[in-house]
Amino acid sequence: MTTQEILDAFPSRTALVVGDICLDRWCAYDPAFTEPSRETGIDRLAVTSTEITAGGGGTVANNLSALGIGSVAVLGAIGDDGFSYELLAALNRRGISGELLVRSSDLPTFTYTKIINSETGVEDRPRLDFIHVREIPEPVERQILKHLLTSVGEFDVIYVADQAETQRGGVVTPAVRELLADIALAHPRKIVWVDSRLRSELFRNAVLKPNQQEAEAACLGLYGSIDYSRLRRSAQAKLLYVTHGSRGVLVVGEEGETFVPTRPVEHPVDICGAGDSFSAGAGVALSITGSPIDAARFGNLIASITITKKGTGTASPAEVLAAL
């Protein structure tokens, strides 16, 4: 299928993003207003403006919305705090449904706070993250499982965003992984697309999309050597997409391995979120075309556009066609 035909089919598809739905806060500070605190003597950072976007799995949802998908929803856990209201507002502005999010006062809203120097435009201060390091409360997990089980029939593509970089604390618990594996097995025509930073090898029956570093770590931990085909087989994965940054993506399937190069970009502005934009494009394209290679090409094209923008950018259909 052509790129135009894939884009034309996007409004006929629906997607659910399950997992760690985060808030990105981009806080610009003005060095001219730096002065010692009267209480502590430590220099303050004088934040003069703040932009918010949905991050983590929300970045995938943002990209799906920008590409014109028929409908997109997110399923995860948020706190009963101010950040949760900012996150819901950011989702609403893009037409993303947050009705399946589970709110709890027993955990914080997963939030990345990025500190930008307003004079240089550079993120030159440590990031301030609000994370959950304990296991998700059992009532929250039960509600997530219930929402997933009862809503799965509404969606063509299910994205799994396993973003938590701690061994505990993420939304995608072993029970959630098990239910996702059952869903993928029971609904072979649905695309269950998994992006996990630390645990790709623990998922079953899905399409896996680790980056090169994540895939190598999984292989070395399991076998002591790098063998992507073996990783796909042991995870009983339908496909394995191993992204290789600016080079492209390796597609690993039953018939072997195919490397799909990406469109070269001479001066990328920000590669943050490139993997998420690849996933958004490739997952739906796979649902539309049934072709792993066509899906990889489309995902590469989307990522090549988003990296030319600051922050976790998105690509519109007009931008996609112009990039051709």
RODRENLUM-350551 format. One record per residue (C-alpha): residue in three letters; chain; x, y, z. Coordinates in steps of 0.001 Angstrom, whole numbers, plus 524288, in hexadecimal, padded with zeros to 5 digits. Example, Ala and Ser with C-alpha at 12.3 -4.5 7.8 and 13.67 -1.06 7.14 Angstrom:
BEGIN
('ALA' 'A' (8300C 7EE6C 81E78))
('SER' 'A' (83566 7FBDC 81BE4))
//
This chain:
BEGIN
('MET' 'A' (80000 80000 80000))
('THR' 'A' (80434 80E07 7FDC1))
('THR' 'A' (80665 817B8 808B0))
('GLN' 'A' (7FA3E 81F1D 8045B))
('GLU' 'A' (7F203 812BB 80518))
('ILE' 'A' (7F70F 80FCE 812C6))
('LEU' 'A' (7F3E1 81D94 8174F))
('ASP' 'A' (7E663 81CC8 81117))
('ALA' 'A' (7E39C 8108F 81928))
('PHE' 'A' (7E7AD 81677 8262B))
('PRO' 'A' (7DA1E 81C10 8295D))
('SER' 'A' (7D47D 80E53 8286D))
('ARG' 'A' (7DD4B 8093A 83351))
('THR' 'A' (7DC8B 80A14 8421D))
('ALA' 'A' (7E772 8089F 84C0E))
('LEU' 'A' (7E947 806E6 85AA5))
('VAL' 'A' (7F5FA 80A49 8618E))
('VAL' 'A' (7F7B2 80249 86E00))
('GLY' 'A' (80216 804A4 87840))
('ASP' 'A' (809BF 81007 87DAE))
('ILE' 'A' (80297 81C3F 87932))
('CYS' 'A' (80B17 82764 87DCD))
('LEU' 'A' (80B27 83624 87E69))
('ASP' 'A' (81630 83DC4 8781A))
('ARG' 'A' (81834 84B66 87DD1))
('TRP' 'A' (82175 8545A 8765F))
('CYS' 'A' (8252F 85F26 87FE8))
('ALA' 'A' (82CE0 86ADA 87AAB))
('TYR' 'A' (834E5 8723D 884A6))
('ASP' 'A' (83B00 87FAF 88314))
('PRO' 'A' (84924 8806B 88802))
('ALA' 'A' (847B1 88F27 889B1))
('PHE' 'A' (83EC7 88CB5 8953F))
('THR' 'A' (847D1 88336 89C34))
('GLU' 'A' (84A50 88769 8AA27))
('PRO' 'A' (84D36 880AC 8B70B))
('SER' 'A' (8419B 87C0D 8BEE8))
('ARG' 'A' (83FC8 883E1 8CB5C))
('GLU' 'A' (83CC1 8776E 8D2C2))
('THR' 'A' (84789 86E5E 8CDD9))
('GLY' 'A' (85173 876A9 8C68C))
('ILE' 'A' (85058 86D52 8BAFE))
('ASP' 'A' (84E5F 873AD 8ADC2))
('ARG' 'A' (8407C 872AF 8A8F1))
('LEU' 'A' (83C5A 86F03 89B2B))
('ALA' 'A' (8326C 87947 89710))
('VAL' 'A' (828B1 87239 88E4E))
('THR' 'A' (821BA 87C01 885AD))
('SER' 'A' (8199D 8730F 87CF8))
('THR' 'A' (8152B 864F0 87C63))
('GLU' 'A' (81051 85C8D 87120))
('ILE' 'A' (809E1 84F68 8736E))
('THR' 'A' (807DE 84395 86ACC))
('ALA' 'A' (8044A 83571 86D15))
('GLY' 'A' (810AD 82D4D 86DBC))
('GLY' 'A' (81489 81F05 86E8E))
('GLY' 'A' (80969 8177A 86867))
('GLY' 'A' (802EA 82497 86683))
('THR' 'A' (80D2D 827DF 85C35))
('VAL' 'A' (80871 81C57 8541D))
('ALA' 'A' (7FA76 8212A 855D1))
('ASN' 'A' (7FE66 82EFF 851D0))
('ASN' 'A' (80450 829C4 8453F))
('LEU' 'A' (7F877 8216C 8423D))
('SER' 'A' (7EF9D 82D25 843FD))
('ALA' 'A' (7F81A 835B0 83B3A))
('LEU' 'A' (7F7D6 82B4E 83085))
('GLY' 'A' (7E8FF 82B97 83093))
('ILE' 'A' (7E56E 81E86 83696))
('GLY' 'A' (7D6DC 81C66 8387A))
('SER' 'A' (7D7BD 81C03 84740))
('VAL' 'A' (7E232 819F5 8517C))
('ALA' 'A' (7E135 81786 8601B))
('VAL' 'A' (7EAF4 81569 86B0A))
('LEU' 'A' (7EA40 80BBB 87645))
('GLY' 'A' (7F2FB 80D2B 88221))
('ALA' 'A' (7F3BD 8128A 88FE9))
('ILE' 'A' (7F4B0 820A8 89453))
('GLY' 'A' (7F544 82728 8A18A))
('ASP' 'A' (7EB35 82FA9 8A830))
('ASP' 'A' (7F40E 83B6F 8A6BA))
('GLY' 'A' (7F5CC 847CF 89EE7))
('PHE' 'A' (7FE24 84104 894BA))
('SER' 'A' (7F2EC 837CB 89180))
('TYR' 'A' (7EA46 84350 88DF9))
('GLU' 'A' (7F4F3 848D9 88546))
('LEU' 'A' (7F666 83B9D 87EB2))
('LEU' 'A' (7E7DD 83A4D 87C20))
('ALA' 'A' (7E79E 84812 87698))
('ALA' 'A' (7F2EE 844D1 86D78))
('LEU' 'A' (7EBF7 83881 868CC))
('ASN' 'A' (7DF17 83F97 866D4))
('ARG' 'A' (7E568 849FF 85E65))
('ARG' 'A' (7E981 83F6C 854C9))
('GLY' 'A' (7DC8D 83845 85500))
('ILE' 'A' (7E224 82C93 85C63))
('SER' 'A' (7D8DD 825B1 865A2))
('GLY' 'A' (7DD7D 82489 873B9))
('GLU' 'A' (7D118 81DF8 8789A))
('LEU' 'A' (7D829 81113 87B00))
('LEU' 'A' (7E28E 81721 883C7))
('VAL' 'A' (7E1B5 8126D 891DF))
('ARG' 'A' (7E378 81D3D 89BE9))
('SER' 'A' (7E92F 81A0D 8A944))
('SER' 'A' (7EE05 821FE 8B4B9))
('ASP' 'A' (7F7AD 81703 8B7BC))
('LEU' 'A' (800F6 81A58 8ACA5))
('PRO' 'A' (8061C 82681 8A5C3))
('THR' 'A' (8038C 82A1C 897B7))
('PHE' 'A' (80FAC 82591 89055))
('THR' 'A' (815A9 832D5 88CCA))
('TYR' 'A' (82200 83725 885D4))
('THR' 'A' (825CE 8454C 88898))
('LYS' 'A' (82FCE 84A8A 87EEF))
('ILE' 'A' (836F0 8572E 88221))
('ILE' 'A' (83A1E 85FB5 87653))
('ASN' 'A' (842CB 86BB3 8763B))
('SER' 'A' (83A5E 8763E 86FD7))
('GLU' 'A' (84660 87D99 86AE1))
('THR' 'A' (84C84 87207 863D5))
('GLY' 'A' (840FA 868E3 861F8))
('VAL' 'A' (84961 85DF2 8678C))
('GLU' 'A' (8453A 85434 87202))
('ASP' 'A' (850DB 856C3 87AE2))
('ARG' 'A' (84BDE 8531E 8885F))
('PRO' 'A' (848E0 845C5 88E35))
('ARG' 'A' (83B69 84091 88AFF))
('LEU' 'A' (831EF 83F73 89658))
('ASP' 'A' (829C8 832FD 8955D))
('PHE' 'A' (81E4D 82EBA 89DAE))
('ILE' 'A' (81E68 81FDD 89D69))
('HIS' 'A' (81811 81486 8A482))
('VAL' 'A' (821D8 80A98 8A9CA))
('ARG' 'A' (81888 80155 8B0BE))
('GLU' 'A' (80F61 7F75E 8AAEA))
('ILE' 'A' (802CC 7FCCA 8A54A))
('PRO' 'A' (7F81C 7FBC0 8AFC7))
('GLU' 'A' (7F003 7EF7F 8ADF5))
('PRO' 'A' (7E2FE 7F6D4 8AC50))
('VAL' 'A' (7E921 7FF05 8A185))
('GLU' 'A' (7EE62 7F2EF 89AA8))
('ARG' 'A' (7E10A 7EC5A 89B6A))
('GLN' 'A' (7DA8E 7F834 8954A))
('ILE' 'A' (7E4B1 7F8C5 88A64))
('LEU' 'A' (7E290 7EA5B 8875B))
('LYS' 'A' (7D3DD 7EC63 8873C))
('HIS' 'A' (7D4BF 7F80C 87E11))
('LEU' 'A' (7DDE2 7F0A0 874FF))
('LEU' 'A' (7D554 7E491 8747B))
('THR' 'A' (7C898 7EBDC 8722E))
('SER' 'A' (7CDA3 7F5BE 86843))
('VAL' 'A' (7D6AD 7ED8B 85FC6))
('GLY' 'A' (7CC1B 7EADC 855B8))
('GLU' 'A' (7CB50 7F94C 8523E))
('PHE' 'A' (7D935 7FA6E 84D0B))
('ASP' 'A' (7E0B5 7F5AC 84124))
('VAL' 'A' (7EE41 7F84C 846BA))
('ILE' 'A' (7F280 7F732 854E2))
('TYR' 'A' (7FF36 7FDFC 85846))
('VAL' 'A' (8064B 7FA36 864C7))
('ALA' 'A' (80EF4 804C8 86AAB))
('ASP' 'A' (8173E 7FE76 87544))
('GLN' 'A' (81F18 80A8C 878C6))
('ALA' 'A' (8224F 80877 8872C))
('GLU' 'A' (830E9 806AB 88912))
('THR' 'A' (82F8A 800AC 8968D))
('GLN' 'A' (82CDD 7F263 8993C))
('ARG' 'A' (8204A 7F64D 8A016))
('GLY' 'A' (81706 801A5 89E8C))
('GLY' 'A' (812CB 800B0 89056))
('VAL' 'A' (804E4 7FF02 88B95))
('VAL' 'A' (8086C 7F31F 88350))
('THR' 'A' (808D4 7E909 88E2D))
('PRO' 'A' (80A6F 7DA4E 88C2E))
('ALA' 'A' (7FB9C 7D8F1 88CA3))
('VAL' 'A' (7F9FA 7E371 88235))
('ARG' 'A' (8044F 7DCB4 879C5))
('GLU' 'A' (7FD36 7CFBB 87B2F))
('LEU' 'A' (7F02F 7D5A2 8772C))
('LEU' 'A' (7F68A 7DC56 86B7E))
('ALA' 'A' (7FC5B 7CF50 8673B))
('ASP' 'A' (7EEEA 7C8FE 8683A))
('ILE' 'A' (7E8C5 7D411 86071))
('ALA' 'A' (7F2FB 7D30C 855C2))
('LEU' 'A' (7F0C1 7C45C 854D3))
('ALA' 'A' (7E1F1 7C574 854F6))
('HIS' 'A' (7E18E 7D090 84B07))
('PRO' 'A' (7EBD8 7CD52 840B5))
('ARG' 'A' (7E707 7D80C 8378A))
('LYS' 'A' (7E9A5 7E297 841A5))
('ILE' 'A' (7F71C 7E894 84282))
('VAL' 'A' (7FC9E 7E839 85057))
('TRP' 'A' (808CD 7F0A5 84F73))
('VAL' 'A' (8123E 7F0A4 85B00))
('ASP' 'A' (81CC3 7FAAC 85E26))
('SER' 'A' (82371 7F71A 86AEF))
('ARG' 'A' (82FD0 7FD7F 86FFD))
('LEU' 'A' (83426 7F263 878DE))
('ARG' 'A' (82B4B 7E6A9 876EB))
('SER' 'A' (82927 7E39F 86873))
('GLU' 'A' (82C66 7D54C 86A66))
('LEU' 'A' (82152 7D381 8743F))
('PHE' 'A' (8165F 7D65A 86A91))
('ARG' 'A' (80FDD 7CBD7 86265))
('ASN' 'A' (80847 7CAD9 85594))
('ALA' 'A' (80A20 7D93C 8521F))
('VAL' 'A' (811E7 7E1C0 848D4))
('LEU' 'A' (81E13 7E647 85026))
('LYS' 'A' (824FC 7F32C 84D61))
('PRO' 'A' (8315F 7F4C5 8556F))
('ASN' 'A' (83C4B 7FDBF 8512F))
('GLN' 'A' (8499C 7F7CF 84E6F))
('GLN' 'A' (84EB2 7F9C9 85C41))
('GLU' 'A' (8427F 7F3DE 8625F))
('ALA' 'A' (84268 7E83C 85918))
('GLU' 'A' (850C5 7E573 85B5F))
('ALA' 'A' (84EFE 7E631 86A23))
('ALA' 'A' (843A0 7DC98 86958))
('CYS' 'A' (84B7B 7D320 860F1))
('LEU' 'A' (857A5 7D3D3 8694A))
('GLY' 'A' (84FB7 7D1DC 875AC))
('LEU' 'A' (848F3 7C5E1 8701C))
('TYR' 'A' (85351 7BF6C 867AC))
('GLY' 'A' (86043 7C65B 869F1))
('SER' 'A' (860A9 7CA05 85B89))
('ILE' 'A' (858EC 7D272 85212))
('ASP' 'A' (84EFF 7CA89 84A6E))
('TYR' 'A' (842F3 7D23B 8466A))
('SER' 'A' (83C3F 7C6D1 83FB0))
('ARG' 'A' (83D99 7BEAC 84BF0))
('LEU' 'A' (83811 7C9DA 85405))
('ARG' 'A' (82C36 7CA96 84B0E))
('ARG' 'A' (829F8 7BBF8 84BF7))
('SER' 'A' (82B70 7BB26 85AB1))
('ALA' 'A' (821C6 7C666 85C6D))
('GLN' 'A' (818B4 7BFDF 85292))
('ALA' 'A' (81850 7CD3D 84C3E))
('LYS' 'A' (8116D 7CF0A 83F4B))
('LEU' 'A' (81BDC 7D8C7 83B65))
('LEU' 'A' (827AD 7DF64 8414F))
('TYR' 'A' (82B15 7ED40 83D39))
('VAL' 'A' (8388D 7F15C 84210))
('THR' 'A' (83A71 7FFE1 83FC2))
('HIS' 'A' (8484D 80461 83CD3))
('GLY' 'A' (8471E 81310 83E7B))
('SER' 'A' (84A74 81AFB 8326D))
('ARG' 'A' (84DB1 80EB8 82A94))
('GLY' 'A' (84027 808AE 82A5C))
('VAL' 'A' (839CF 7FC5F 82FAC))
('LEU' 'A' (83C5F 7EDCF 82F14))
('VAL' 'A' (82FEA 7E607 82C9E))
('VAL' 'A' (830B8 7D82A 831FD))
('GLY' 'A' (82615 7CE7F 82E2A))
('GLU' 'A' (82405 7C034 82B52))
('GLU' 'A' (82A17 7C1C8 81DDC))
('GLY' 'A' (83687 7C81F 822D6))
('GLU' 'A' (83C2C 7D5A8 824F9))
('THR' 'A' (83AD7 7E1AF 81C54))
('PHE' 'A' (8412F 7EECE 81EEF))
('VAL' 'A' (838E1 7FA75 81AE3))
('PRO' 'A' (840E3 80708 81A1B))
('THR' 'A' (83AE9 81400 81DBC))
('ARG' 'A' (83A99 820FF 81696))
('PRO' 'A' (84727 82858 81A09))
('VAL' 'A' (845A1 834D0 821EF))
('GLU' 'A' (851D4 83D4C 821CE))
('HIS' 'A' (84F01 845B1 82DAC))
('PRO' 'A' (84572 83F2E 8372A))
('VAL' 'A' (84070 848A7 8415A))
('ASP' 'A' (83BDB 83F51 84C00))
('ILE' 'A' (83BA4 83072 84B5C))
('CYS' 'A' (8338A 82F7F 857D2))
('GLY' 'A' (82749 827B8 854C5))
('ALA' 'A' (82C26 82293 847A8))
('GLY' 'A' (82964 8148F 84BAB))
('ASP' 'A' (81BA3 8182E 84FDE))
('SER' 'A' (818B6 81EFC 84302))
('PHE' 'A' (81E1C 81327 83BAA))
('SER' 'A' (81529 80A5C 84394))
('ALA' 'A' (80934 812E1 8412C))
('GLY' 'A' (80B37 812A5 8328A))
('ALA' 'A' (80FE4 804B1 830E8))
('GLY' 'A' (805BF 7FE48 839C2))
('VAL' 'A' (7F9FD 803EA 832B8))
('ALA' 'A' (8008A 8022D 82573))
('LEU' 'A' (80260 7F3C1 828BA))
('SER' 'A' (7F3EA 7F2D5 82BFF))
('ILE' 'A' (7F071 7F958 81F0E))
('THR' 'A' (7F9FD 7F2C8 815C2))
('GLY' 'A' (7FD31 7E5CC 81C2F))
('SER' 'A' (80B19 7E7F6 8173D))
('PRO' 'A' (815F5 7E87D 8217B))
('ILE' 'A' (81F23 7EF4E 817DF))
('ASP' 'A' (81552 7F98B 81361))
('ALA' 'A' (81237 7FC1E 821A8))
('ALA' 'A' (820AF 7FE0D 824B1))
('ARG' 'A' (82241 8078B 81961))
('PHE' 'A' (81687 80F71 81DD4))
('GLY' 'A' (81B32 80F9E 82BFB))
('ASN' 'A' (828AC 8140C 82791))
('LEU' 'A' (8228E 81F1C 81FC6))
('ILE' 'A' (81AC7 823F0 82B83))
('ALA' 'A' (826C9 823B0 8345B))
('SER' 'A' (82EF3 82AF1 82A2F))
('ILE' 'A' (8254F 8363A 82B20))
('THR' 'A' (823A5 836C6 839DF))
('ILE' 'A' (83245 83796 83C71))
('THR' 'A' (832B1 8448A 83527))
('LYS' 'A' (82A8F 84AB6 84009))
('LYS' 'A' (82D79 84E65 84E0C))
('GLY' 'A' (8283B 84583 85893))
('THR' 'A' (81FD9 839B7 85589))
('GLY' 'A' (81AE3 83E6A 84873))
('THR' 'A' (8102C 838D8 83FE7))
('ALA' 'A' (80DF9 837E9 8313A))
('SER' 'A' (801A8 83BED 82A05))
('PRO' 'A' (7FD1A 8351D 81D85))
('ALA' 'A' (800E5 84137 815B7))
('GLU' 'A' (80EAF 840C8 81B70))
('VAL' 'A' (80FB1 83246 81869))
('LEU' 'A' (80C1D 83456 80A2D))
('ALA' 'A' (81541 84004 80919))
('ALA' 'A' (8207E 837BE 80E63))
('LEU' 'A' (81F03 82E65 80301))
//
